[in-house]
Structures are given as structure tokens and as C-alpha cells.
Amino acid sequence: MSVPADAALGGLVLAPRRGRAHATNRAVVFRQAWLLARNDLRQELRDLELVLTAAFFTLVVLVMFALAFAALPAAAQVLAVPGMLWLAVAFVGALTLTRIFDREREADTLRAVLTWPVERVAIYFGKLAVSLLVVVGCGALLMPALALLFPTAGVFFERPLEAIALLVLGCVAYCATGTLFAAGLATASGKNVLLSVILYPLTSPALIFALVSTRALLEGHPQFSTYLGQLAAVDLVVLVLASWLFEPVLVGSQRPHGPSPRARRERARVQAERP
């Protein structure tokens, strides 16, 4: 699939790409990211492949947790519920992120995406928004289910705003890191295995902050807001670094193999001059 320079997504013409010296308008970048995310979501709503896979996996994990840990005493539930929640989020997130660039990879259209008249960072935020919606949606199923299975987790119902903020902040840090490396491995062979190997070590700090914050919420710890602020700071650092590194990672993964265009032109010139 090739897209002309004046192509439109969602019925709106995207602003042309300008030189690096020109300061990027943040409103334009986020508008472009929204249009790209909306285009991906429309395709997903037609086949529901990613959503159904993630939802089914979430239900399987919940059934396994219910069978294995339903008889835990209350004191142990405080320790077990945060691990169950974020372990499930990590698995669902890895499943989602390994498929977030599947359409471009299977149709070999990632190079065409790079020719679109959009900022490269808008592609990152568009893919991040799609993966974040899927992971947060699965987390929104996990939290009430865990609260029904384990009485200690009933605080998710008692303090829903704090629980939602915790879920969103934890998923943002996880998906922001995963989307960056999913783009770099979008055309690599065995990318699913490579992404899983890279993803879990790099997202460990975010998962640890999320685990500590979840335990503080379950225990009613007075420093919960401090832990939540630290998790928000992790999100900010990860988003800034990932958006800064996304273009080199994405463009670097799409470099053609073999001689450069200049070398090919020089070779053709030499061959043309031969008698």
C-alpha cells in the first residue's frame, strides 16, 4: 500500500512534513497520532483479532488464578493480588505488542508508512494509543474480577479513582517501552521471541513501581499518593526517551540491505562507460 503525499486519513488531510529545523507543533503531532490510531482502531473493529485474543487470554489467566489461589488467607492475598494483576498485564501486554505492527509487516507497508506526510513521533503515539487501549481494557476486566475472587482486593471497588489511575499509569510505562522496541523489530525475523526477551527486563522498573503502589493501595498505606507520583514520573521519563528514540529506531530498522543508492548509481555509470 502506497500513500501519496497529500493523502488523508479519516477524511482529514494531514499536515505536510517539514524540515528538522522547523519546530513541530504539538497540537498537529497529537492530531496526526489520533488520526493514525483511529485508522488502526477501525481496522481492528472490523476483525477484532487483537481484542478477542487479548480478552480470551485475560479470561484464561483469571480462571487459573481462581483455581490456584482462591483459598489463600487474607494476609497472603495482600502479597499475591499485586503480583497476579501485573503479571497478567505483562503477559497481555507482550501479546498485544508483538502484534501491533503485524498489519504493516505482513503487507510490507511499513516503508510506505514512513512516506506518509506525518511526523514520525506521531506514528509512535498512534501505535501507543492502540496498544494502551487494549491493555488498559484487559486490566479493567482484571481488577473487578480479582476484587470478586479475593476479598482483600475489594479496595478496587472502594477507591475506584485511585485504582484506575494506578492501572493507567502502570500500563503507560509498560506500553511506551514495548511500542518503541516493537517498531525496531517490526521486520526482524523471530521478532516475537526477541521482543519478549527485551521487553520484560526493560519494563521491570515500571512493573516494580506498579507492584509497590498496588500493595500500598491494598494496605491503605498513607504514602500511596507518593508511590503513585513516582510511577507518574517513571511514565514521563519513559515517554520522553521513547519519543526521542523512536525515529532512529524505526528508520534504522528499515534501512535497505546491500549497496547504497549512491553506490548502485556509481556502478551503473561505470558499466555504461565500458566499451
URDALIN-V535735 format. One record per helix or strand of 3 or more residues. SS is the DSSP state (@ for helix, = for strand). FROM is the first residue (numbers start at 0). TO is the last residue. If there is no record, write none. Layout:
SS FROM TO
SS FROM TO
This chain:
@ 25 46
@ 48 68
@ 73 96
@ 101 105
@ 109 113
@ 119 148
@ 150 157
@ 159 183
@ 190 218
@ 223 252
@ 260 272
